[in-house]
Amino acid sequence: MYLTKEAKEEIFEKHGNSKNDTGSAEGQIALFTYRINHLTEHLKKNRKDFNTERSLVKLVGKRRSLLDYLTKKDITRYRAIVKELGLRK
């Protein structure tokens, strides 16, 4: 699989509080962003893969809802994660 346990731990360690902190909004947003980038590259090669396209849209929606939650909860954390991941609205 493209996402190993070590890769997940690295993402959570970099963006969350620790490698075991899988529940933080920043860690989940970073993980979703990694998966979205991977699926986007896959869809560039396989245009007719509609199942992957659907899962990509669902992931983008999940990430968007987490970003909205973070905006309401703490705007500075939102701005930090958007800047760090290079996201834009």
PAPAFI-222185 format. One record per residue: chain; z, x, y of N, C-alpha, C in turn; residue number from 1. Coordinates in steps of 0.001 Angstrom, whole numbers, plus 500000, padded with zeros to 6 digits. Last residue first. Layout:
N
chain	n_c3	n_c1	n_c2	ca_c3	ca_c1	ca_c2	c_c3	c_c1	c_c2	n
A	Z	X	Y	Z	X	Y	Z	X	Y	NUM $
...
END
This chain:
89
chain	n_c3	n_c1	n_c2	ca_c3	ca_c1	ca_c2	c_c3	c_c1	c_c2	n
A	500106	491712	528541	500032	490267	528370	498700	489755	528810	89 $
A	500094	494643	526490	499930	493977	527782	499797	492498	527524	88 $
A	501489	497580	525018	501056	496188	524965	500860	495675	526385	87 $
A	502469	500108	524463	501182	499982	525126	500611	498567	525051	86 $
A	504936	500605	523498	503889	500296	522519	502511	500156	523148	85 $
A	506338	501109	525882	506381	502076	524783	505241	501863	523781	84 $
A	505950	498796	527403	505465	500086	527902	505351	501103	526765	83 $
A	507202	496939	525775	505800	496749	526125	505197	498063	526605	82 $
A	509814	497942	525714	509038	497912	524465	507554	497719	524755	81 $
A	510559	497698	528456	510594	498992	527777	509716	498988	526523	80 $
A	510360	494976	528980	509492	495905	529706	509430	497260	529024	79 $
A	512400	494064	527225	511014	493618	527086	510066	494609	527749	78 $
A	514653	495224	528329	514263	495601	526963	512813	495219	526705	77 $
A	514636	493855	530769	514473	495312	530764	514079	495822	529379	76 $
A	515072	491172	530132	513766	491557	530657	513571	493076	530644	75 $
A	516476	489557	527624	516728	490770	528407	515398	491352	528866	74 $
A	515783	486826	526945	517089	487408	526635	517412	488603	527536	73 $
A	513182	486249	527713	514259	485355	528131	515633	486008	527979	72 $
A	511840	488391	526504	511701	488158	527942	512849	487295	528450	71 $
A	512428	488008	523838	512984	489181	524506	512890	489046	526023	70 $
A	510928	485690	523369	512376	485674	523194	513017	486824	523957	69 $
A	508369	486741	523781	508869	485679	524658	510385	485582	524586	68 $
A	508270	488528	521631	508203	489052	522996	508687	488008	524000	67 $
A	508354	486690	519530	509443	487652	519688	509454	488254	521089	66 $
A	505923	485394	519992	507165	484631	520096	508371	485555	520225	65 $
A	504132	487521	519571	504189	486875	520880	505493	486106	521053	64 $
A	504531	488013	516856	504872	489052	517837	505022	488448	519222	63 $
A	503575	485596	515821	504961	485996	515587	505411	487032	516609	62 $
A	500882	485752	516669	501750	484669	517126	503221	484991	516953	61 $
A	500023	487951	515226	499987	488015	516682	500889	486933	517271	60 $
A	500282	486900	512646	501109	488033	513067	501158	488153	514583	59 $
A	498305	484909	512699	499709	484535	512495	500646	485646	512941	58 $
A	496023	486495	512987	496363	485535	514039	497820	485101	513924	57 $
A	496122	487856	510538	496197	488594	511795	496609	487672	512943	56 $
A	495721	485812	508733	497020	486487	508736	497207	487312	510003	55 $
A	493050	485210	509404	494100	484201	509573	495476	484857	509617	54 $
A	491790	487578	508660	491721	487123	510049	492821	486107	510338	53 $
A	492218	487579	505951	492853	488614	506756	492864	488216	508220	52 $
A	490587	485410	505337	492015	485373	505005	492780	486405	505820	51 $
A	488037	486207	506069	488693	485186	506873	490176	485054	506560	50 $
A	486063	488619	506239	487333	488469	505538	488216	487501	506336	49 $
A	483721	489309	507476	483802	487990	506851	485083	487762	506058	48 $
A	483896	491954	508385	483855	490851	509341	484101	489486	508717	47 $
A	485183	494703	507769	484952	493536	506924	484998	492272	507778	46 $
A	485589	496547	509812	484712	496916	508694	484291	495691	507877	45 $
A	487272	495204	511476	486092	495818	512068	485080	496195	510982	44 $
A	489367	494518	509823	488408	493470	510189	487175	494024	510881	43 $
A	490745	496944	509685	490165	496382	508469	489083	495355	508816	42 $
A	491646	497158	512323	490709	498162	511799	490011	497643	510545	41 $
A	493389	494961	512291	492260	494982	513217	491210	495988	512760	40 $
A	495323	495738	510469	494439	494619	510126	493221	494567	511046	39 $
A	496528	497834	511950	495922	498093	510643	494924	496989	510273	38 $
A	497501	496468	514188	496513	497530	514363	495786	497831	513059	37 $
A	499350	494792	512898	498223	494211	513633	497127	495247	513826	36 $
A	501203	496652	511930	500429	495849	510989	499201	495238	511655	35 $
A	502202	497649	514369	501606	498560	513399	500702	497788	512432	34 $
A	503244	495271	515432	502168	495966	516134	501452	496931	515200	33 $
A	505288	494704	513618	504161	493783	513745	502976	494450	514421	32 $
A	506940	496914	514225	506371	496761	512887	505169	495822	512916	31 $
A	507616	496351	516880	506906	497591	516563	506244	497505	515189	30 $
A	508980	493957	516526	507776	493970	517346	506948	495214	517042	29 $
A	511156	494869	515015	510214	493919	514427	508907	493884	515203	28 $
A	512403	496559	516877	511920	497084	515604	510897	496164	514964	27 $
A	513066	494719	518911	512171	495840	519189	511583	496421	517912	26 $
A	514870	493003	517640	513583	492476	518103	512598	493613	518351	25 $
A	516502	494061	514658	516344	494105	516105	514946	493652	516505	24 $
A	516680	494155	511918	516744	492856	512563	516528	492879	514057	23 $
A	516881	496592	510760	515593	495913	510626	515563	494590	511367	22 $
A	518382	499247	510849	518445	498123	511780	517101	497399	511789	21 $
A	518121	501535	509424	518565	500355	508686	518638	499111	509557	20 $
A	517499	503440	511258	516473	503121	510265	516849	501895	509438	19 $
A	518664	502108	514437	518717	503047	513324	517649	502640	512313	18 $
A	517693	500580	516557	518881	501405	516762	519028	502456	515668	17 $
A	514086	500857	516817	515336	500116	516668	516513	501021	516958	16 $
A	512069	502741	517074	512115	501625	518013	513384	500800	517922	15 $
A	512575	504771	515174	512027	505109	516490	512248	503987	517500	14 $
A	513524	503429	512951	514349	504480	513547	513885	504803	514961	13 $
A	511412	501737	512357	512683	501152	512775	513593	502191	513421	12 $
A	509469	503674	511658	509213	502732	512747	510525	502159	513270	11 $
A	510746	504907	509474	510392	505695	510655	510154	504785	511866	10 $
A	510888	502808	507672	512129	503398	508175	511870	504201	509443	9 $
A	508140	502452	507197	508923	501387	507825	510207	501945	508433	8 $
A	507564	504876	505929	506892	504551	507194	507648	503452	507937	7 $
A	509123	504648	503641	509417	505715	504602	508778	505434	505961	6 $
A	507851	502581	502316	509235	502400	502748	509600	503438	503814	5 $
A	504464	502262	503548	505479	502662	502589	506871	502431	503173	4 $
A	501679	500580	503960	502960	500703	504647	504051	501000	503625	3 $
A	499491	500364	502324	499346	501139	503545	500675	501389	504256	2 $
A	500000	500842	498813	500000	500000	500000	500000	500884	501246	1 $
END
